[in-house]
Amino acid sequence: MKKILVVLVLLTALVGTAFAGGNQEGVKDSGVRPTLELLQNKPEIDAALKTYAKAWGEANGVDVVIKTVGGSVDVTVDQMLTVGYAAGDLPDVFVFPGVDDYKKWSEVILDVSDQKWVKDTAVEFVYDGKVYGFPVAVEGWGMAYNAEILKAAGVDPASLVNLSAYKAAFEKMDSMKAELGLDSVVSMAASISMSWVTAHHNFNSLLSNGLPYGDLSVVNGLLAGKVDMDRLEQYAEWVGLLFKYADQAVLTTGDYDAQVGAFASGKAVFLHQGNWADGNIEGAGATFKRAFAPHGSMNAATDGIFVAAPAYYAINKDSKVIDFAKQFLNDLVYTDDGHNYMVKEAGMIPAYSTVKLSPTSPLSQSVQKWAADGKVYSWSQYYFSEDFRNNTLGPIYNQFAGGNINETQFVAALKGAFEGLK
């Protein structure tokens, strides 16, 4: 009950500021300075996006309001949209991660098939042949590693391709923690508020690791309540391995900052995050070499990481500032300022062929290399509802991390959750 009350208070405060005065009659010839409101879910780019939006707004005679949820904030975009929808006051532009969320909000999402930027990306969100989502960026994750510590430990990152290789590497480095100055081998978070790490990103290892890009065979099976027990048991072993060699305080109670901070300070060799963490790592003053290795969630070797568009901006079809919303998105794709914001300031990998800048941050460069080599696996977690991921799967990972259930019980709990989907 306490958690519910906290969420309601946060939602009330955020919605009150996020959507106040939005969707107004802010056309250019009205004499009233219009407001364009954008709701997004990447706290790591919040400052850069607000700076860009302010400058863009000043240049175009618009007040651009950026509202950010996610990360360690226990409020989701979906919750914000639900409250805003009930109040008849949605943002003009909002982010959504995939097909399940699109279906939920499809009646308020504008068809943008006619927009210029569509021809300059290969990862736009398409449903029934029409384009509804502007890809925010291209992102990827595997197991981020500190290359300097691996070298000191005598571990070749190229060998980290399956369960047995990771077991041997983790065990070796765990025995060398004092020598290497480590608190743990892995920096992993599995608290309820961090279910986006476990029940979103890690869950995807079960869904797509080792499969051809776009292969939905495991997804479709689980959605129908059919569980490949061999694959699930191997996956559970992988999760157990990560939990065993993690700092238990960070694992069970740590937030995003604690998780990334342990890696940035050299107190952990591996980080279970994606290239979006680079800004936080560099902000902490870290300069060590780093890159991604595959997830070792299977006995068979898998030589790739998970790469896709992480989310999409949708335009509210009932917005009174649709033209400004369209211009804001197009200017990201076709102006030098937009390119500079995406790549240099926000550190993102652009999803558009018009952008010739390349990110300088190590993890983004690693994602680009994996993608250029064609060694990528799909993001398939968004075929499952946010409610299922956060409220059904998230607590199961949390119980396993806290030692309340063992690996066998973890498997049984996941199996039961999937069977309940049929």
C-alpha positions as CSV (number, residue, x, y, z in Angstrom):
1,M,0.0,0.0,0.0
2,K,2.8,2.4,0.8
3,K,4.4,1.8,-2.6
4,I,1.1,2.5,-4.3
5,L,0.6,5.7,-2.4
6,V,4.2,6.9,-3.3
7,V,3.5,6.1,-7.0
8,L,0.2,8.0,-6.9
9,V,1.9,11.0,-5.3
10,L,4.6,11.0,-7.9
11,L,2.1,10.6,-10.7
12,T,0.0,13.5,-9.4
13,A,3.1,15.8,-9.2
14,L,4.5,14.8,-12.5
15,V,1.3,15.0,-14.4
16,G,0.5,18.3,-12.9
17,T,3.7,19.8,-14.3
18,A,4.1,17.7,-17.4
19,F,0.7,18.3,-19.0
20,A,-0.4,21.6,-17.5
21,G,-1.3,23.9,-20.4
22,G,-0.4,21.3,-23.0
23,N,-2.3,20.7,-26.3
24,Q,-3.1,24.4,-26.3
25,E,-4.2,26.5,-29.3
26,G,-0.6,27.3,-29.9
27,V,-0.5,28.0,-33.6
28,K,2.0,30.4,-35.1
29,D,-0.5,33.1,-35.9
30,S,-2.4,33.1,-32.6
31,G,-0.2,35.6,-30.8
32,V,0.2,33.0,-28.0
33,R,3.6,31.3,-27.7
34,P,2.9,27.6,-28.1
35,T,4.1,24.8,-25.9
36,L,5.3,21.5,-27.2
37,E,5.5,18.7,-24.5
38,L,7.6,15.6,-24.9
39,L,7.5,12.6,-22.5
40,Q,10.5,10.3,-22.7
41,N,12.1,7.5,-20.6
42,K,15.9,7.9,-20.8
43,P,17.2,9.8,-17.8
44,E,20.7,9.5,-19.1
45,I,19.9,11.9,-21.9
46,D,17.6,14.2,-19.9
47,A,20.0,17.1,-19.6
48,A,21.2,16.9,-23.2
49,L,17.7,16.7,-24.5
50,K,16.5,19.6,-22.4
51,T,19.4,21.8,-23.5
52,Y,18.7,21.0,-27.2
53,A,15.0,21.4,-26.8
54,K,15.4,24.8,-25.2
55,A,17.7,26.1,-28.0
56,W,15.4,24.6,-30.7
57,G,12.3,26.2,-29.0
58,E,14.0,29.6,-28.9
59,A,14.8,29.4,-32.5
60,N,11.3,28.3,-33.5
61,G,9.2,30.4,-31.1
62,V,8.1,27.4,-29.0
63,D,8.3,26.5,-25.4
64,V,9.5,22.9,-25.4
65,V,8.8,21.0,-22.1
66,I,10.7,17.8,-21.6
67,K,9.5,15.4,-19.0
68,T,11.5,12.3,-18.1
69,V,10.6,9.1,-16.2
70,G,12.4,5.8,-15.9
71,G,15.7,4.7,-14.5
72,S,15.3,4.6,-10.8
73,V,12.1,6.7,-10.8
74,D,9.3,4.3,-9.9
75,V,6.9,5.8,-12.4
76,T,6.5,4.6,-16.0
77,V,5.6,6.3,-19.2
78,D,2.5,4.1,-19.4
79,Q,1.4,5.2,-16.0
80,M,1.9,8.9,-17.0
81,L,-0.1,8.3,-20.2
82,T,-2.9,6.6,-18.4
83,V,-3.3,9.4,-15.9
84,G,-3.0,12.0,-18.7
85,Y,-5.5,10.2,-20.9
86,A,-8.0,10.1,-18.1
87,A,-7.6,13.8,-17.6
88,G,-7.9,14.4,-21.4
89,D,-4.4,15.9,-21.4
90,L,-1.8,13.9,-23.1
91,P,1.7,15.1,-24.2
92,D,2.2,16.2,-27.8
93,V,5.0,13.7,-28.3
94,F,5.6,10.6,-26.2
95,V,7.9,7.5,-26.3
96,F,6.7,3.9,-26.6
97,P,9.0,0.8,-26.7
98,G,7.2,-1.6,-29.0
99,V,4.2,-3.4,-30.4
100,D,2.4,-4.1,-27.1
101,D,2.5,-0.4,-26.1
102,Y,1.6,0.7,-29.6
103,K,-1.5,-1.4,-29.5
104,K,-2.5,0.1,-26.2
105,W,-2.2,3.7,-27.4
106,S,-2.9,3.2,-31.1
107,E,-6.0,5.3,-31.1
108,V,-4.1,8.5,-30.1
109,I,-0.9,7.9,-32.2
110,L,-0.6,9.8,-35.5
111,D,0.2,8.0,-38.8
112,V,3.5,9.5,-39.9
113,S,4.1,7.5,-43.0
114,D,4.3,10.7,-45.1
115,Q,7.2,12.1,-43.1
116,K,10.5,12.8,-44.9
117,W,12.6,11.0,-42.3
118,V,11.0,7.6,-43.0
119,K,13.1,7.1,-46.1
120,D,16.3,7.7,-44.2
121,T,15.9,5.0,-41.5
122,A,15.6,1.2,-41.6
123,V,14.2,0.8,-38.1
124,E,11.0,2.9,-38.0
125,F,8.1,1.4,-36.2
126,V,5.6,-0.1,-38.7
127,Y,2.2,-1.6,-38.0
128,D,-0.1,-2.9,-40.7
129,G,2.1,-1.3,-43.3
130,K,2.0,2.2,-41.8
131,V,4.6,4.1,-39.9
132,Y,3.8,5.2,-36.4
133,G,7.1,5.5,-34.6
134,F,10.2,7.7,-35.0
135,P,13.2,5.6,-33.8
136,V,14.9,7.5,-31.0
137,A,18.3,5.8,-31.6
138,V,20.0,2.5,-32.1
139,E,21.1,0.8,-28.9
140,G,22.6,-2.5,-27.9
141,W,23.7,-4.4,-24.9
142,G,25.6,-7.5,-24.0
143,M,27.9,-7.8,-21.0
144,A,29.9,-4.6,-20.7
145,Y,33.4,-5.4,-19.5
146,N,36.4,-3.5,-18.2
147,A,39.1,-4.6,-20.7
148,E,41.9,-3.6,-18.5
149,I,40.8,-5.7,-15.6
150,L,40.2,-8.7,-17.9
151,K,43.7,-8.3,-19.2
152,A,45.1,-8.2,-15.7
153,A,43.1,-11.3,-14.8
154,G,44.3,-13.2,-17.9
155,V,40.8,-13.5,-19.4
156,D,40.3,-13.1,-23.1
157,P,36.9,-11.4,-23.8
158,A,36.7,-13.2,-27.1
159,S,36.3,-16.4,-25.2
160,L,33.1,-15.3,-23.4
161,V,30.5,-16.8,-25.6
162,N,28.7,-19.4,-23.5
163,L,27.9,-20.6,-20.0
164,S,31.0,-22.7,-19.4
165,A,33.3,-19.8,-20.5
166,Y,31.6,-17.3,-18.2
167,K,31.6,-19.8,-15.3
168,A,35.3,-20.3,-15.5
169,A,36.0,-16.5,-15.9
170,F,33.8,-15.5,-13.1
171,E,35.2,-18.1,-10.7
172,K,38.8,-17.1,-11.6
173,M,38.2,-13.4,-11.1
174,D,36.2,-14.0,-7.9
175,S,39.3,-15.7,-6.5
176,M,41.4,-12.6,-7.5
177,K,39.1,-9.9,-6.1
178,A,41.6,-8.6,-3.6
179,E,44.4,-8.6,-6.1
180,L,42.2,-6.8,-8.7
181,G,40.6,-4.4,-6.3
182,L,37.1,-5.7,-6.8
183,D,34.0,-5.7,-4.7
184,S,32.3,-8.1,-7.1
185,V,32.8,-9.6,-10.5
186,V,29.4,-8.5,-11.9
187,S,27.4,-5.3,-11.3
188,M,23.8,-6.4,-11.6
189,A,20.6,-4.9,-10.1
190,A,17.4,-6.9,-9.5
191,S,15.3,-4.8,-7.1
192,I,11.7,-4.4,-8.0
193,S,12.3,-0.9,-9.3
194,M,15.0,-2.3,-11.6
195,S,12.9,-4.9,-13.3
196,W,13.7,-3.2,-16.6
197,V,17.2,-4.7,-16.2
198,T,16.0,-8.2,-15.2
199,A,12.5,-8.7,-16.7
200,H,13.2,-6.6,-19.8
201,H,16.8,-6.8,-20.9
202,N,18.0,-10.0,-19.3
203,F,14.7,-11.7,-20.1
204,N,15.5,-11.1,-23.8
205,S,18.4,-13.5,-23.5
206,L,15.8,-16.3,-23.2
207,L,13.8,-14.9,-26.1
208,S,16.4,-14.3,-28.8
209,N,19.9,-15.2,-27.9
210,G,21.5,-17.4,-30.6
211,L,18.5,-17.0,-33.0
212,P,18.4,-15.4,-36.4
213,Y,17.5,-11.8,-36.3
214,G,13.7,-11.4,-36.2
215,D,13.1,-15.1,-35.2
216,L,10.1,-15.2,-33.0
217,S,9.9,-18.9,-32.4
218,V,10.6,-18.7,-28.7
219,V,8.4,-15.7,-28.3
220,N,5.5,-17.2,-30.0
221,G,5.9,-20.5,-28.1
222,L,5.9,-18.7,-24.7
223,L,2.9,-16.5,-25.6
224,A,1.1,-19.7,-26.4
225,G,2.1,-21.2,-23.0
226,K,4.6,-23.6,-24.5
227,V,7.9,-23.7,-22.7
228,D,11.2,-25.1,-24.1
229,M,12.4,-26.5,-20.7
230,D,16.0,-27.1,-21.9
231,R,16.4,-23.5,-23.1
232,L,14.7,-22.2,-19.9
233,E,16.9,-24.3,-17.6
234,Q,20.1,-23.1,-19.3
235,Y,18.8,-19.5,-19.1
236,A,18.1,-19.9,-15.4
237,E,21.7,-21.1,-14.8
238,W,22.9,-17.9,-16.5
239,V,20.7,-15.7,-14.3
240,G,21.9,-17.6,-11.2
241,L,25.5,-17.1,-12.3
242,L,25.1,-13.4,-12.6
243,F,23.4,-13.2,-9.2
244,K,26.0,-15.3,-7.5
245,Y,28.9,-13.2,-8.6
246,A,27.2,-9.8,-8.0
247,D,27.6,-7.4,-5.1
248,Q,24.6,-8.5,-3.1
249,A,23.8,-5.0,-1.8
250,V,23.7,-3.6,-5.3
251,L,21.9,-6.7,-6.6
252,T,19.0,-6.6,-4.1
253,T,18.6,-2.9,-3.2
254,G,20.8,-0.9,-5.6
255,D,19.4,1.5,-8.2
256,Y,20.8,2.4,-11.6
257,D,23.4,4.8,-10.2
258,A,24.7,2.2,-7.8
259,Q,24.9,-0.4,-10.5
260,V,26.7,1.8,-13.0
261,G,28.8,3.4,-10.3
262,A,30.3,0.1,-9.2
263,F,31.5,-0.5,-12.7
264,A,32.6,3.0,-13.4
265,S,34.8,3.0,-10.2
266,G,36.5,-0.3,-11.2
267,K,34.9,-2.2,-8.4
268,A,33.2,-4.6,-10.8
269,V,34.5,-6.2,-14.0
270,F,31.2,-6.6,-15.8
271,L,28.1,-4.4,-16.1
272,H,24.6,-5.6,-17.1
273,Q,23.6,-2.5,-19.0
274,G,23.7,-1.1,-22.6
275,N,25.6,1.6,-24.4
276,W,23.3,4.2,-22.9
277,A,25.4,3.9,-19.7
278,D,28.5,5.4,-21.3
279,G,27.5,9.0,-20.4
280,N,27.2,8.0,-16.7
281,I,30.4,6.1,-16.8
282,E,32.3,9.0,-18.3
283,G,30.6,11.4,-16.0
284,A,32.1,9.5,-13.1
285,G,35.5,10.1,-14.5
286,A,36.2,6.6,-15.8
287,T,38.6,6.4,-18.7
288,F,39.3,2.6,-18.9
289,K,38.8,0.6,-22.1
290,R,35.5,-1.1,-22.3
291,A,33.3,-3.1,-24.8
292,F,30.6,-5.7,-25.0
293,A,30.8,-9.5,-24.9
294,P,27.8,-11.7,-25.7
295,H,25.4,-13.0,-23.0
296,G,26.4,-16.5,-22.0
297,S,22.9,-17.7,-21.5
298,M,23.3,-21.0,-23.4
299,N,25.6,-24.0,-23.5
300,A,26.1,-23.4,-27.2
301,A,28.3,-20.5,-28.2
302,T,26.6,-17.3,-29.2
303,D,28.6,-14.7,-31.0
304,G,26.5,-11.5,-30.9
305,I,24.8,-8.9,-28.8
306,F,21.2,-7.4,-28.7
307,V,20.8,-4.5,-31.0
308,A,17.7,-2.6,-32.2
309,A,15.8,0.7,-31.9
310,P,15.1,0.9,-28.1
311,A,12.0,3.1,-28.4
312,Y,10.0,5.3,-30.7
313,Y,8.6,8.8,-30.5
314,A,4.9,9.0,-31.3
315,I,3.0,12.2,-32.1
316,N,-0.3,12.6,-30.4
317,K,-2.9,12.9,-33.2
318,D,-5.0,15.1,-31.1
319,S,-2.2,17.6,-30.3
320,K,-2.8,21.2,-31.2
321,V,0.9,21.6,-32.2
322,I,1.3,18.7,-34.6
323,D,3.2,20.8,-37.1
324,F,5.7,21.8,-34.4
325,A,6.0,18.2,-33.3
326,K,6.7,17.0,-36.9
327,Q,9.3,19.8,-37.3
328,F,11.0,18.9,-34.0
329,L,11.5,15.3,-35.1
330,N,12.6,16.2,-38.7
331,D,15.1,18.7,-37.4
332,L,16.8,15.9,-35.4
333,V,17.4,14.1,-38.7
334,Y,18.2,17.0,-41.0
335,T,20.0,19.7,-39.1
336,D,23.6,19.9,-37.8
337,D,22.3,20.9,-34.4
338,G,20.1,17.8,-34.3
339,H,23.0,15.5,-35.3
340,N,25.2,17.1,-32.7
341,Y,22.7,16.6,-30.0
342,M,22.1,12.9,-30.8
343,V,25.7,11.9,-31.2
344,K,27.9,14.4,-29.4
345,E,25.7,15.5,-26.6
346,A,23.4,12.5,-25.9
347,G,26.0,9.9,-27.0
348,M,23.4,8.0,-29.0
349,I,23.9,5.8,-32.1
350,P,21.8,7.6,-34.7
351,A,19.1,5.5,-36.6
352,Y,19.3,7.7,-39.7
353,S,21.5,7.6,-42.8
354,T,21.7,11.4,-42.9
355,V,23.8,11.5,-39.7
356,K,27.5,11.1,-40.5
357,L,28.8,11.7,-37.0
358,S,30.0,8.7,-35.1
359,P,29.8,8.4,-31.3
360,T,33.1,8.6,-29.4
361,S,32.0,6.6,-26.3
362,P,33.5,3.1,-26.1
363,L,30.3,1.1,-25.6
364,S,28.5,2.8,-28.5
365,Q,31.5,2.1,-30.7
366,S,31.3,-1.5,-29.6
367,V,27.7,-1.7,-30.5
368,Q,28.5,-0.2,-33.9
369,K,31.2,-2.8,-34.5
370,W,29.0,-5.8,-33.6
371,A,26.3,-4.4,-35.9
372,A,28.7,-3.7,-38.7
373,D,29.9,-7.3,-38.4
374,G,26.3,-8.5,-38.6
375,K,26.6,-10.2,-35.2
376,V,23.3,-9.1,-33.6
377,Y,20.2,-10.6,-32.0
378,S,16.7,-9.1,-31.8
379,W,15.0,-7.3,-29.0
380,S,11.9,-9.4,-28.4
381,Q,10.9,-8.5,-24.9
382,Y,8.3,-6.0,-26.0
383,Y,6.1,-8.7,-27.5
384,F,5.1,-9.2,-23.8
385,S,3.1,-6.6,-22.0
386,E,4.7,-4.2,-19.6
387,D,2.4,-5.5,-16.9
388,F,3.6,-9.0,-17.4
389,R,7.2,-8.0,-17.5
390,N,7.1,-5.7,-14.5
391,N,4.5,-7.2,-12.3
392,T,4.7,-10.9,-13.1
393,L,8.3,-11.5,-14.1
394,G,10.0,-8.7,-12.1
395,P,9.1,-10.1,-8.7
396,I,10.3,-13.6,-9.7
397,Y,13.7,-12.3,-10.5
398,N,13.7,-10.3,-7.3
399,Q,12.8,-13.3,-5.2
400,F,15.6,-15.3,-6.9
401,A,18.1,-12.5,-6.3
402,G,17.2,-12.2,-2.7
403,G,17.5,-16.0,-2.0
404,N,13.8,-16.5,-1.4
405,I,13.6,-19.1,-4.1
406,N,16.3,-21.3,-5.6
407,E,17.2,-21.9,-9.2
408,T,14.8,-24.8,-9.5
409,Q,12.0,-22.8,-8.1
410,F,12.9,-19.9,-10.4
411,V,12.5,-22.2,-13.4
412,A,9.1,-23.4,-12.0
413,A,7.9,-19.9,-11.4
414,L,8.8,-18.7,-14.9
415,K,7.3,-21.8,-16.4
416,G,4.0,-21.1,-14.5
417,A,4.0,-17.5,-15.6
418,F,4.4,-18.4,-19.3
419,E,1.8,-21.1,-19.1
420,G,-0.6,-18.6,-17.7
421,L,-0.3,-16.6,-20.9
422,K,-2.1,-19.2,-23.0
